[in-house]
């Protein structure tokens, strides 16, 4: 009887970005990029992005989270070129095209409302609140598609405990950044802006609720909610608010 040995690698092991880019360069040199893209028709069948669009700040020393799934991950290209971000357009390919000049620095996240200590955090301050974890979650859309993404961040509860919600606090509201000058496509989005979502306080304190600052080992692309977003893995994607500026 043959017993199959478990592989040393799992779907939770990430391909280093340098390897990913080297593979792209090799395929381009061989004239295979177009052929590869043409052969892969499907939900995420979109043009290869220019390499300059992949520029981002790398994170190091990430903690592998025990909350991660071992499901097969989607590629960075999938996740950064198939988006719902109506402030930048209603088609799945619009955010990747329309958000590239989105200004994410300087940036602050205000925390106010029923808290003992209202505060305003810069991104640098947020990055210092807790060790950064890599959490591989399945992101589910109400439109009946899903993706598996290695997000980077830490539990939202870390930040909430710092501001100390009062006994009156029952819910937590999250607000997305909105600027018509940077987001001219928002007028066609069909929803009110700035976009606001919420959770019960006990849901927001759940350790699975992720205050997210990156994915695939680097900072978030603009179209995926840079520089700070929420990831709520047990809720549909519209609850995982992008480009967050306020918590109340």
C-alpha positions as CSV (number, residue, x, y, z in Angstrom):
1,X,0.0,0.0,0.0
2,X,1.4,3.4,-1.0
3,X,0.9,6.2,1.4
4,X,1.0,9.7,-0.1
5,X,3.4,12.0,1.7
6,X,2.0,15.4,2.7
7,X,3.7,18.2,0.7
8,X,6.1,20.5,2.4
9,X,4.3,23.5,0.9
10,X,0.6,24.4,1.4
11,X,-1.6,26.9,-0.2
12,X,-0.8,29.1,2.8
13,X,2.8,29.5,1.5
14,X,3.1,32.8,-0.5
15,X,5.2,33.1,-3.6
16,X,7.7,35.9,-3.0
17,X,7.0,39.0,-5.0
18,X,10.5,38.9,-6.5
19,X,9.9,35.4,-7.9
20,X,6.5,36.5,-9.2
21,X,8.1,39.5,-11.1
22,X,11.0,37.3,-12.4
23,X,8.4,34.9,-13.8
24,X,6.6,37.7,-15.5
25,X,9.8,39.0,-17.1
26,X,10.7,35.5,-18.3
27,X,7.3,35.0,-19.9
28,X,7.5,38.4,-21.5
29,X,10.9,37.7,-22.9
30,X,9.6,34.5,-24.4
31,X,6.6,36.2,-25.9
32,X,4.3,34.1,-23.7
33,X,2.5,36.7,-21.6
34,X,-0.3,37.3,-24.2
35,X,-0.6,33.5,-24.8
36,X,-0.8,32.8,-21.0
37,X,-3.4,35.4,-20.5
38,X,-5.5,34.2,-23.5
39,X,-5.4,30.7,-22.2
40,X,-6.7,31.6,-18.8
41,X,-10.2,32.9,-19.6
42,X,-12.5,33.1,-16.6
43,X,-13.8,35.3,-13.8
44,X,-10.4,37.1,-13.4
45,X,-9.5,37.2,-17.1
46,X,-8.0,40.7,-17.2
47,X,-4.9,42.2,-18.9
48,X,-1.6,41.9,-17.1
49,X,-1.0,45.1,-15.3
50,X,2.2,47.1,-16.0
51,X,5.0,46.3,-13.6
52,X,5.0,49.9,-12.3
53,X,1.5,49.3,-10.9
54,X,2.9,46.7,-8.6
55,X,5.2,49.1,-6.7
56,X,4.5,49.0,-3.0
57,X,6.2,49.0,0.4
58,X,7.2,45.6,1.6
59,X,6.5,44.3,5.1
60,X,8.9,42.1,7.0
61,X,8.7,40.0,10.1
62,X,5.0,39.1,9.6
63,X,3.5,36.7,12.0
64,X,1.7,33.7,10.5
65,X,-1.8,33.8,12.0
66,X,-3.5,30.6,13.3
67,X,-6.7,32.1,11.9
68,X,-5.6,31.6,8.3
69,X,-7.3,29.2,5.9
70,X,-5.2,26.7,3.9
71,X,-7.4,27.1,0.8
72,X,-5.8,27.9,-2.5
73,X,-5.1,31.6,-2.9
74,X,-5.9,33.8,-5.7
75,X,-3.0,35.7,-7.4
76,X,-2.1,39.3,-6.7
77,X,-3.2,40.1,-10.2
78,X,-6.7,38.6,-9.6
79,X,-7.2,40.5,-6.4
80,X,-5.9,43.9,-7.6
81,X,-7.7,43.9,-10.9
82,X,-11.2,42.6,-10.0
83,X,-12.7,45.0,-7.5
84,X,-15.8,46.6,-6.2
85,X,-15.0,50.2,-5.3
86,X,-17.8,52.3,-6.6
87,X,-16.0,55.6,-5.8
88,X,-13.7,54.6,-8.7
89,X,-16.3,53.1,-11.1
90,X,-18.9,50.4,-11.3
91,X,-17.1,47.9,-13.5
92,X,-14.8,45.4,-11.9
93,X,-11.8,46.7,-13.9
94,X,-12.5,50.4,-13.2
95,X,-10.8,50.8,-9.8
96,X,-7.5,49.5,-11.0
97,X,-7.6,52.0,-13.8
98,X,-9.1,55.0,-12.0
99,X,-7.5,54.8,-8.5
100,X,-3.8,54.9,-9.5
101,X,-3.4,58.6,-8.6
102,X,-5.4,58.3,-5.4
103,X,-3.5,60.1,-2.6
104,X,-3.1,58.0,0.5
105,X,-0.5,60.1,2.3
106,X,-0.9,61.9,4.6
107,X,-3.8,59.9,6.1
108,X,-5.5,59.7,9.4
109,X,-8.2,57.5,11.0
110,X,-10.4,59.3,13.6
111,X,-12.0,57.3,16.4
112,X,-14.8,59.1,18.1
113,X,-18.3,58.8,19.6
114,X,-19.0,56.7,22.7
115,X,-15.4,56.3,23.8
116,X,-13.5,57.5,26.8
117,X,-10.5,58.7,24.7
118,X,-11.3,60.0,21.2
119,X,-8.2,59.8,19.1
120,X,-6.9,60.4,15.6
121,X,-4.3,57.9,14.3
122,X,-1.8,58.3,11.5
123,X,-1.0,55.3,9.4
124,X,2.5,55.1,11.0
125,X,0.8,55.1,14.5
126,X,-1.5,52.3,13.4
127,X,1.4,50.2,12.2
128,X,3.0,50.5,15.7
129,X,-0.1,49.4,17.7
130,X,0.5,45.7,17.4
131,X,2.7,43.1,15.6
132,X,1.5,42.7,12.0
133,X,0.0,39.3,11.1
134,X,-0.5,37.6,7.7
135,X,-4.1,36.3,7.7
136,X,-5.3,34.3,4.8
137,X,-9.1,34.8,4.6
138,X,-11.8,34.0,2.0
139,X,-13.4,37.2,0.9
140,X,-17.0,36.5,-0.2
141,X,-19.1,38.9,-2.3
142,X,-22.9,39.1,-2.2
143,X,-22.6,38.8,-6.1
144,X,-21.8,35.1,-5.6
145,X,-18.0,35.1,-6.2
146,X,-15.1,34.9,-3.8
147,X,-11.4,35.2,-3.5
148,X,-8.8,33.9,-1.1
149,X,-6.3,36.7,0.0
150,X,-3.3,36.9,2.3
151,X,-4.2,40.1,4.2
152,X,-1.9,41.9,6.6
153,X,-2.9,43.6,9.8
154,X,-4.1,42.9,13.3
155,X,-7.3,42.5,15.3
156,X,-9.5,45.7,15.3
157,X,-10.0,45.0,19.0
158,X,-6.5,46.2,19.7
159,X,-7.4,49.7,18.6
160,X,-10.9,49.7,20.2
161,X,-9.5,48.8,23.6
162,X,-7.1,51.8,23.4
163,X,-10.0,54.2,23.0
164,X,-12.1,52.4,25.6
165,X,-15.8,52.2,24.4
166,X,-18.2,53.4,27.1
167,X,-21.0,51.3,28.5
168,X,-23.4,53.2,26.1
169,X,-21.6,51.9,23.0
170,X,-23.5,49.2,21.2
171,X,-22.4,49.5,17.5
172,X,-19.3,50.6,15.6
173,X,-19.6,52.6,12.3
174,X,-16.9,52.7,9.7
175,X,-16.6,55.5,7.1
176,X,-14.7,55.5,3.8
177,X,-12.8,58.5,2.5
178,X,-14.7,60.5,-0.1
179,X,-13.4,63.3,-2.3
180,X,-15.2,64.0,-5.6
181,X,-12.1,65.5,-7.1
182,X,-10.2,62.2,-6.7
183,X,-13.3,60.0,-7.2
184,X,-15.2,61.5,-10.1
185,X,-16.8,58.2,-10.9
186,X,-18.6,58.1,-7.6
187,X,-21.5,60.1,-9.0
188,X,-22.4,57.0,-11.1
189,X,-22.1,54.6,-8.2
190,X,-25.8,54.6,-7.3
191,X,-25.2,54.8,-3.5
192,X,-24.7,57.6,-1.0
193,X,-21.2,58.8,-0.2
194,X,-19.2,58.8,1.9
195,X,-19.9,55.1,2.3
196,X,-20.7,53.9,5.8
197,X,-20.9,50.4,7.2
198,X,-21.2,49.0,10.7
199,X,-21.0,46.1,13.1
200,X,-22.3,45.4,16.6
201,X,-19.6,46.2,19.2
202,X,-19.2,42.5,20.1
203,X,-18.7,41.7,16.4
204,X,-16.1,44.5,16.1
205,X,-14.3,43.1,19.1
206,X,-14.1,39.6,17.6
207,X,-10.4,38.7,17.1
208,X,-11.2,37.7,13.5
209,X,-12.2,41.3,12.6
210,X,-9.0,42.5,10.9
211,X,-7.8,46.1,10.7
212,X,-5.9,45.7,7.4
213,X,-2.9,47.6,6.1
214,X,-1.7,45.3,3.4
215,X,-1.8,42.1,1.4
216,X,0.6,39.7,-0.4
217,X,3.5,41.0,1.9
218,X,3.1,44.6,1.0
219,X,1.0,47.7,1.4
220,X,-2.5,47.8,-0.1
221,X,-3.0,49.0,-3.7
222,X,-5.3,52.0,-4.0
223,X,-8.0,49.9,-5.7
224,X,-8.0,47.4,-2.8
225,X,-8.6,50.0,-0.1
226,X,-5.3,51.7,0.7
227,X,-3.9,52.6,3.1
228,X,-6.3,51.2,5.8
229,X,-9.4,49.0,5.5
230,X,-11.4,46.5,7.3
231,X,-11.6,42.7,6.5
232,X,-14.6,40.9,8.2
233,X,-14.3,37.3,7.0
234,X,-17.6,36.0,8.2
235,X,-19.6,38.9,6.5
236,X,-20.1,39.7,2.8
237,X,-17.5,41.9,1.3
238,X,-19.5,45.2,1.5
239,X,-18.9,45.1,5.2
240,X,-15.2,45.1,4.7
241,X,-15.0,48.9,4.2
242,X,-12.1,50.3,2.2
243,X,-9.9,53.4,2.6
244,X,-11.2,54.1,6.0
245,X,-11.0,57.5,7.7
246,X,-13.4,57.3,10.6
247,X,-14.5,54.8,13.3
248,X,-17.5,55.9,15.4
